[in-house]
Amino acid sequence: MALIGATIKGGTITSPPPVLNIGDAYGGGFYAGQISTAGNGVADYNLVVAPVASGQNDSKAWKTSNTSTAGTSSAIDGPTNSSNMNDASHPAAQFCEGLSIGGYSDWYMPAKNELEVCYYNLKPTTTSNNTSTGTNTNAVPSRGSNYTSGTPAQTSATDFKSGGAEAFMTAGFAYWSSTESSYNVAWGQLFSNGLQFSYLKTTNRRVRAVRRVAI
């Protein structure tokens, strides 16, 4: 009997890749959803969020001075943004770039729209969303409008619910993205209600690394 979804190549039956659910252990961390770098709704990468214990820092500045950093303006190209900040002047990105977790060393600081996908799929609480943010054409499916108070809902991934071992923190600091907003500020995201806001680069915020897996 043929396997459902299997293919036969050179006389060998090849099973389809496993179906991933949000929050599943995957690629050295946890599956956080898919992104479309072209912004056309067609996924080209799976997004992996690092474990809390090894891939999160609760207090890092985006930069040690409130000055511009070239090559950090992309809302979706986290690898390039982060690579352009891999030095001591950019503590948050340098932390992410220096990680080796689960046999992988390609961790980086997520761009603004990548971080938003993490919130949308791994929202820790049942708190109402801020409705002034949420549009993200790099999400899969693409989203052309902001959040409603109830969408996204709390994640179904148990470990990522508030109080869970891998949950994003909601109290206190926002999480940094690698996307510069202006010469002296960069984008961050609150995981209490999803608000994306620009913060002075020299302020300490949380950071959590991600990596990509090509589809």
Sequence and secondary structure as in RCSB ss.txt:
>XXXX:A:sequence
MALIGATIKGGTITSPPPVLNIGDAYGGGFYAGQISTAGNGVADYNLVVAPVASGQNDSKAWKTSNTSTAGTSSA
IDGPTNSSNMNDASHPAAQFCEGLSIGGYSDWYMPAKNELEVCYYNLKPTTTSNNTSTGTNTNAVPSRGSNYTSG
TPAQTSATDFKSGGAEAFMTAGFAYWSSTESSYNVAWGQLFSNGLQFSYLKTTNRRVRAVRRVAI
>XXXX:A:secstr
   TT EEETTEEE       TT EETTEEEEEEE TTSSS   EEEEE  HHHHEEEEEES SSS   TT   S
S HHHHHHTT STT HHHHHHHT  BTTB   B   HHHHHHHHHHH  S     TT   BTTBSS B S   SS
SS   S GGGSTTSTT    SS  EEEEEEEETTEEEEE TTT  EEEEETTSEEEEE EEEEE 
